[in-house]
Amino acid sequence: MFAIFIFFVYFAIWRPQNKRAKEQQMMLASLAKGDEVVTAGGIVGRIDKIMDKHILLSVANNVGIVMQKSAVVSILPKGTLKSFE
């Protein structure tokens, strides 16, 4: 009975969580200058500079925000910001 519980926890919780974490790490490693991204706070912007653990995110003309890389939740398709203008 206990073995079935461990089996369930592994395949239903632990394994999918590790898979999502690995995908997030790969996405963060692939960030490049000029990428359009969405942050965990819902801020949409273009990456101007990539530092060790931080990025400089351009959110408007002459307006930049320094954020942690880990705040990026997704990379948008190129040209997405132009559709907001």
N, CA, C and O atoms as a GROMACS GRO file, in nm:
protein
  340
    1MET      N    1   0.081  -0.119   0.000
    1MET     CA    2   0.000   0.000   0.000
    1MET      C    3   0.086   0.126   0.000
    1MET      O    4   0.060   0.221  -0.074
    2PHE      N    5   0.189   0.125   0.084
    2PHE     CA    6   0.279   0.240   0.092
    2PHE      C    7   0.353   0.260  -0.041
    2PHE      O    8   0.376   0.373  -0.083
    3ALA      N    9   0.391   0.151  -0.105
    3ALA     CA   10   0.461   0.158  -0.234
    3ALA      C   11   0.373   0.222  -0.340
    3ALA      O   12   0.422   0.297  -0.425
    4ILE      N   13   0.244   0.193  -0.338
    4ILE     CA   14   0.151   0.254  -0.434
    4ILE      C   15   0.143   0.404  -0.411
    4ILE      O   16   0.138   0.482  -0.506
    5PHE      N   17   0.141   0.445  -0.284
    5PHE     CA   18   0.138   0.588  -0.251
    5PHE      C   19   0.264   0.658  -0.301
    5PHE      O   20   0.255   0.765  -0.360
    6ILE      N   21   0.380   0.600  -0.279
    6ILE     CA   22   0.507   0.657  -0.326
    6ILE      C   23   0.506   0.665  -0.479
    6ILE      O   24   0.549   0.766  -0.535
    7PHE      N   25   0.459   0.562  -0.544
    7PHE     CA   26   0.449   0.560  -0.690
    7PHE      C   27   0.361   0.675  -0.739
    7PHE      O   28   0.396   0.745  -0.834
    8PHE      N   29   0.246   0.695  -0.675
    8PHE     CA   30   0.154   0.802  -0.711
    8PHE      C   31   0.218   0.940  -0.692
    8PHE      O   32   0.209   1.025  -0.780
    9VAL      N   33   0.282   0.960  -0.579
    9VAL     CA   34   0.347   1.089  -0.551
    9VAL      C   35   0.454   1.118  -0.654
    9VAL      O   36   0.466   1.231  -0.701
   10TYR      N   37   0.532   1.018  -0.691
   10TYR     CA   38   0.639   1.038  -0.788
   10TYR      C   39   0.583   1.080  -0.923
   10TYR      O   40   0.628   1.180  -0.980
   11PHE      N   41   0.485   1.007  -0.976
   11PHE     CA   42   0.435   1.034  -1.110
   11PHE      C   43   0.332   1.146  -1.116
   11PHE      O   44   0.316   1.208  -1.222
   12ALA      N   45   0.264   1.175  -1.009
   12ALA     CA   46   0.161   1.278  -1.012
   12ALA      C   47   0.211   1.415  -0.966
   12ALA      O   48   0.156   1.518  -1.006
   13ILE      N   49   0.314   1.417  -0.883
   13ILE     CA   50   0.357   1.544  -0.826
   13ILE      C   51   0.504   1.575  -0.856
   13ILE      O   52   0.535   1.675  -0.920
   14TRP      N   53   0.592   1.488  -0.812
   14TRP     CA   54   0.734   1.519  -0.817
   14TRP      C   55   0.789   1.526  -0.959
   14TRP      O   56   0.860   1.621  -0.993
   15ARG      N   57   0.757   1.430  -1.042
   15ARG     CA   58   0.811   1.425  -1.179
   15ARG      C   59   0.763   1.543  -1.264
   15ARG      O   60   0.847   1.606  -1.329
   16PRO      N   61   0.634   1.576  -1.268
   16PRO     CA   62   0.591   1.693  -1.346
   16PRO      C   63   0.651   1.824  -1.295
   16PRO      O   64   0.681   1.914  -1.374
   17GLN      N   65   0.668   1.836  -1.164
   17GLN     CA   66   0.726   1.958  -1.109
   17GLN      C   67   0.872   1.972  -1.153
   17GLN      O   68   0.914   2.082  -1.189
   18ASN      N   69   0.947   1.865  -1.152
   18ASN     CA   70   1.086   1.870  -1.198
   18ASN      C   71   1.093   1.902  -1.346
   18ASN      O   72   1.183   1.974  -1.390
   19LYS      N   73   1.000   1.850  -1.424
   19LYS     CA   74   0.998   1.877  -1.568
   19LYS      C   75   0.973   2.026  -1.593
   19LYS      O   76   1.039   2.086  -1.677
   20ARG      N   77   0.877   2.085  -1.522
   20ARG     CA   78   0.849   2.228  -1.537
   20ARG      C   79   0.968   2.312  -1.495
   20ARG      O   80   1.000   2.411  -1.560
   21ALA      N   81   1.035   2.274  -1.388
   21ALA     CA   82   1.152   2.348  -1.340
   21ALA      C   83   1.265   2.342  -1.443
   21ALA      O   84   1.333   2.442  -1.466
   22LYS      N   85   1.284   2.228  -1.505
   22LYS     CA   86   1.388   2.213  -1.606
   22LYS      C   87   1.356   2.298  -1.729
   22LYS      O   88   1.445   2.362  -1.784
   23GLU      N   89   1.230   2.300  -1.772
   23GLU     CA   90   1.189   2.383  -1.885
   23GLU      C   91   1.209   2.531  -1.855
   23GLU      O   92   1.252   2.607  -1.942
   24GLN      N   93   1.179   2.574  -1.732
   24GLN     CA   94   1.197   2.714  -1.692
   24GLN      C   95   1.345   2.750  -1.694
   24GLN      O   96   1.381   2.858  -1.742
   25GLN      N   97   1.432   2.663  -1.644
   25GLN     CA   98   1.576   2.688  -1.645
   25GLN      C   99   1.629   2.699  -1.787
   25GLN      O  100   1.713   2.784  -1.816
   26MET      N  101   1.581   2.613  -1.877
   26MET     CA  102   1.624   2.618  -2.017
   26MET      C  103   1.578   2.748  -2.082
   26MET      O  104   1.653   2.808  -2.159
   27MET      N  105   1.456   2.793  -2.051
   27MET     CA  106   1.405   2.918  -2.106
   27MET      C  107   1.488   3.036  -2.056
   27MET      O  108   1.521   3.125  -2.134
   28LEU      N  109   1.521   3.038  -1.928
   28LEU     CA  110   1.601   3.147  -1.873
   28LEU      C  111   1.742   3.148  -1.933
   28LEU      O  112   1.799   3.254  -1.955
   29ALA      N  113   1.798   3.031  -1.958
   29ALA     CA  114   1.932   3.022  -2.018
   29ALA      C  115   1.932   3.069  -2.162
   29ALA      O  116   2.035   3.112  -2.214
   30SER      N  117   1.817   3.062  -2.229
   30SER     CA  118   1.811   3.100  -2.370
   30SER      C  119   1.775   3.247  -2.391
   30SER      O  120   1.762   3.291  -2.506
   31LEU      N  121   1.757   3.324  -2.284
   31LEU     CA  122   1.723   3.465  -2.299
   31LEU      C  123   1.833   3.538  -2.375
   31LEU      O  124   1.951   3.513  -2.354
   32ALA      N  125   1.792   3.628  -2.464
   32ALA     CA  126   1.888   3.704  -2.544
   32ALA      C  127   1.843   3.849  -2.553
   32ALA      O  128   1.725   3.880  -2.536
   33LYS      N  129   1.938   3.937  -2.579
   33LYS     CA  130   1.907   4.078  -2.596
   33LYS      C  131   1.808   4.093  -2.712
   33LYS      O  132   1.826   4.033  -2.818
   34GLY      N  133   1.704   4.172  -2.690
   34GLY     CA  134   1.602   4.193  -2.792
   34GLY      C  135   1.480   4.105  -2.777
   34GLY      O  136   1.379   4.128  -2.844
   35ASP      N  137   1.487   4.003  -2.691
   35ASP     CA  138   1.370   3.918  -2.668
   35ASP      C  139   1.260   3.998  -2.600
   35ASP      O  140   1.286   4.082  -2.514
   36GLU      N  141   1.137   3.972  -2.640
   36GLU     CA  142   1.021   4.034  -2.577
   36GLU      C  143   0.966   3.933  -2.478
   36GLU      O  144   0.938   3.818  -2.513
   37VAL      N  145   0.949   3.976  -2.352
   37VAL     CA  146   0.915   3.883  -2.245
   37VAL      C  147   0.800   3.935  -2.159
   37VAL      O  148   0.767   4.054  -2.161
   38VAL      N  149   0.742   3.843  -2.083
   38VAL     CA  150   0.642   3.875  -1.980
   38VAL      C  151   0.700   3.832  -1.847
   38VAL      O  152   0.757   3.723  -1.835
   39THR      N  153   0.686   3.918  -1.745
   39THR     CA  154   0.737   3.884  -1.613
   39THR      C  155   0.625   3.828  -1.525
   39THR      O  156   0.508   3.830  -1.563
   40ALA      N  157   0.664   3.779  -1.410
   40ALA     CA  158   0.566   3.724  -1.315
   40ALA      C  159   0.467   3.830  -1.270
   40ALA      O  160   0.354   3.798  -1.233
   41GLY      N  161   0.507   3.956  -1.271
   41GLY     CA  162   0.418   4.065  -1.232
   41GLY      C  163   0.331   4.115  -1.345
   41GLY      O  164   0.252   4.208  -1.326
   42GLY      N  165   0.344   4.056  -1.463
   42GLY     CA  166   0.263   4.096  -1.577
   42GLY      C  167   0.323   4.207  -1.661
   42GLY      O  168   0.258   4.257  -1.752
   43ILE      N  169   0.446   4.246  -1.632
   43ILE     CA  170   0.512   4.351  -1.709
   43ILE      C  171   0.562   4.292  -1.840
   43ILE      O  172   0.625   4.186  -1.842
   44VAL      N  173   0.534   4.363  -1.949
   44VAL     CA  174   0.577   4.320  -2.082
   44VAL      C  175   0.684   4.418  -2.128
   44VAL      O  176   0.666   4.539  -2.118
   45GLY      N  177   0.796   4.366  -2.178
   45GLY     CA  178   0.903   4.453  -2.224
   45GLY      C  179   1.004   4.379  -2.308
   45GLY      O  180   0.994   4.259  -2.332
   46ARG      N  181   1.105   4.455  -2.353
   46ARG     CA  182   1.212   4.401  -2.437
   46ARG      C  183   1.342   4.403  -2.357
   46ARG      O  184   1.372   4.501  -2.289
   47ILE      N  185   1.417   4.295  -2.364
   47ILE     CA  186   1.543   4.285  -2.292
   47ILE      C  187   1.648   4.372  -2.362
   47ILE      O  188   1.677   4.353  -2.480
   48ASP      N  189   1.705   4.467  -2.286
   48ASP     CA  190   1.811   4.553  -2.339
   48ASP      C  191   1.950   4.504  -2.299
   48ASP      O  192   2.045   4.521  -2.374
   49LYS      N  193   1.961   4.444  -2.181
   49LYS     CA  194   2.091   4.399  -2.133
   49LYS      C  195   2.070   4.279  -2.043
   49LYS      O  196   1.975   4.273  -1.965
   50ILE      N  197   2.161   4.183  -2.054
   50ILE     CA  198   2.156   4.064  -1.968
   50ILE      C  199   2.281   4.063  -1.881
   50ILE      O  200   2.393   4.065  -1.930
   51MET      N  201   2.258   4.060  -1.750
   51MET     CA  202   2.367   4.052  -1.654
   51MET      C  203   2.367   3.910  -1.595
   51MET      O  204   2.294   3.824  -1.642
   52ASP      N  205   2.446   3.888  -1.495
   52ASP     CA  206   2.459   3.754  -1.438
   52ASP      C  207   2.325   3.698  -1.391
   52ASP      O  208   2.282   3.593  -1.439
   53LYS      N  209   2.261   3.765  -1.298
   53LYS     CA  210   2.132   3.717  -1.246
   53LYS      C  211   2.019   3.816  -1.271
   53LYS      O  212   1.907   3.794  -1.225
   54HIS      N  213   2.047   3.924  -1.343
   54HIS     CA  214   1.948   4.028  -1.366
   54HIS      C  215   1.939   4.061  -1.515
   54HIS      O  216   2.028   4.028  -1.593
   55ILE      N  217   1.830   4.128  -1.552
   55ILE     CA  218   1.814   4.180  -1.688
   55ILE      C  219   1.770   4.325  -1.679
   55ILE      O  220   1.709   4.366  -1.580
   56LEU      N  221   1.800   4.402  -1.783
   56LEU     CA  222   1.748   4.537  -1.797
   56LEU      C  223   1.635   4.527  -1.897
   56LEU      O  224   1.657   4.496  -2.014
   57LEU      N  225   1.514   4.554  -1.852
   57LEU     CA  226   1.394   4.539  -1.933
   57LEU      C  227   1.345   4.677  -1.974
   57LEU      O  228   1.314   4.760  -1.888
   58SER      N  229   1.336   4.701  -2.104
   58SER     CA  230   1.284   4.827  -2.157
   58SER      C  231   1.133   4.814  -2.168
   58SER      O  232   1.083   4.729  -2.242
   59VAL      N  233   1.060   4.900  -2.096
   59VAL     CA  234   0.914   4.892  -2.096
   59VAL      C  235   0.849   5.008  -2.171
   59VAL      O  236   0.730   5.000  -2.203
   60ALA      N  237   0.923   5.114  -2.199
   60ALA     CA  238   0.875   5.228  -2.277
   60ALA      C  239   0.997   5.304  -2.325
   60ALA      O  240   1.110   5.269  -2.291
   61ASN      N  241   0.976   5.409  -2.404
   61ASN     CA  242   1.088   5.489  -2.451
   61ASN      C  243   1.160   5.549  -2.331
   61ASN      O  244   1.100   5.618  -2.249
   62ASN      N  245   1.290   5.524  -2.322
   62ASN     CA  246   1.376   5.574  -2.215
   62ASN      C  247   1.331   5.532  -2.075
   62ASN      O  248   1.361   5.601  -1.977
   63VAL      N  249   1.262   5.421  -2.064
   63VAL     CA  250   1.221   5.368  -1.933
   63VAL      C  251   1.267   5.223  -1.924
   63VAL      O  252   1.224   5.138  -2.001
   64GLY      N  253   1.356   5.198  -1.829
   64GLY     CA  254   1.406   5.063  -1.810
   64GLY      C  255   1.391   5.018  -1.666
   64GLY      O  256   1.392   5.099  -1.574
   65ILE      N  257   1.378   4.888  -1.648
   65ILE     CA  258   1.363   4.830  -1.515
   65ILE      C  259   1.466   4.717  -1.503
   65ILE      O  260   1.477   4.633  -1.592
   66VAL      N  261   1.539   4.718  -1.393
   66VAL     CA  262   1.630   4.606  -1.366
   66VAL      C  263   1.551   4.502  -1.287
   66VAL      O  264   1.494   4.533  -1.182
   67MET      N  265   1.549   4.380  -1.338
   67MET     CA  266   1.472   4.272  -1.275
   67MET      C  267   1.558   4.147  -1.265
   67MET      O  268   1.657   4.133  -1.336
   68GLN      N  269   1.518   4.058  -1.178
   68GLN     CA  270   1.584   3.928  -1.171
   68GLN      C  271   1.540   3.845  -1.291
   68GLN      O  272   1.426   3.852  -1.334
   69LYS      N  273   1.634   3.766  -1.344
   69LYS     CA  274   1.600   3.678  -1.456
   69LYS      C  275   1.487   3.583  -1.420
   69LYS      O  276   1.403   3.551  -1.504
   70SER      N  277   1.485   3.540  -1.296
   70SER     CA  278   1.384   3.442  -1.255
   70SER      C  279   1.242   3.498  -1.259
   70SER      O  280   1.146   3.422  -1.249
   71ALA      N  281   1.226   3.630  -1.273
   71ALA     CA  282   1.093   3.690  -1.282
   71ALA      C  283   1.031   3.671  -1.420
   71ALA      O  284   0.911   3.690  -1.438
   72VAL      N  285   1.112   3.634  -1.519
   72VAL     CA  286   1.060   3.612  -1.655
   72VAL      C  287   0.985   3.480  -1.658
   72VAL      O  288   1.038   3.376  -1.620
   73VAL      N  289   0.859   3.486  -1.704
   73VAL     CA  290   0.780   3.363  -1.710
   73VAL      C  291   0.761   3.312  -1.851
   73VAL      O  292   0.735   3.193  -1.871
   74SER      N  293   0.773   3.400  -1.952
   74SER     CA  294   0.762   3.351  -2.089
   74SER      C  295   0.825   3.449  -2.186
   74SER      O  296   0.836   3.569  -2.160
   75ILE      N  297   0.867   3.394  -2.300
   75ILE     CA  298   0.921   3.474  -2.410
   75ILE      C  299   0.810   3.487  -2.513
   75ILE      O  300   0.750   3.388  -2.555
   76LEU      N  301   0.784   3.610  -2.555
   76LEU     CA  302   0.679   3.638  -2.652
   76LEU      C  303   0.734   3.627  -2.794
   76LEU      O  304   0.855   3.640  -2.814
   77PRO      N  305   0.648   3.603  -2.892
   77PRO     CA  306   0.693   3.604  -3.032
   77PRO      C  307   0.742   3.744  -3.070
   77PRO      O  308   0.690   3.844  -3.020
   78LYS      N  309   0.840   3.750  -3.159
   78LYS     CA  310   0.893   3.879  -3.204
   78LYS      C  311   0.781   3.963  -3.263
   78LYS      O  312   0.695   3.913  -3.335
   79GLY      N  313   0.783   4.093  -3.232
   79GLY     CA  314   0.683   4.184  -3.286
   79GLY      C  315   0.559   4.199  -3.201
   79GLY      O  316   0.469   4.275  -3.236
   80THR      N  317   0.552   4.128  -3.090
   80THR     CA  318   0.435   4.137  -3.004
   80THR      C  319   0.420   4.278  -2.946
   80THR      O  320   0.308   4.328  -2.935
   81LEU      N  321   0.531   4.341  -2.908
   81LEU     CA  322   0.523   4.475  -2.850
   81LEU      C  323   0.470   4.578  -2.950
   81LEU      O  324   0.404   4.673  -2.910
   82LYS      N  325   0.499   4.559  -3.077
   82LYS     CA  326   0.449   4.652  -3.178
   82LYS      C  327   0.297   4.650  -3.185
   82LYS      O  328   0.235   4.751  -3.217
   83SER      N  329   0.236   4.536  -3.154
   83SER     CA  330   0.089   4.527  -3.159
   83SER      C  331   0.024   4.605  -3.044
   83SER      O  332  -0.095   4.635  -3.051
   84PHE      N  333   0.101   4.637  -2.939
   84PHE     CA  334   0.047   4.714  -2.827
   84PHE      C  335   0.051   4.864  -2.852
   84PHE      O  336  -0.016   4.941  -2.782
   85GLU      N  337   0.128   4.908  -2.950
   85GLU     CA  338   0.144   5.052  -2.975
   85GLU      C  339   0.026   5.110  -3.048
   85GLU      O  340   0.024   5.229  -3.077
   0.00000   0.00000   0.00000
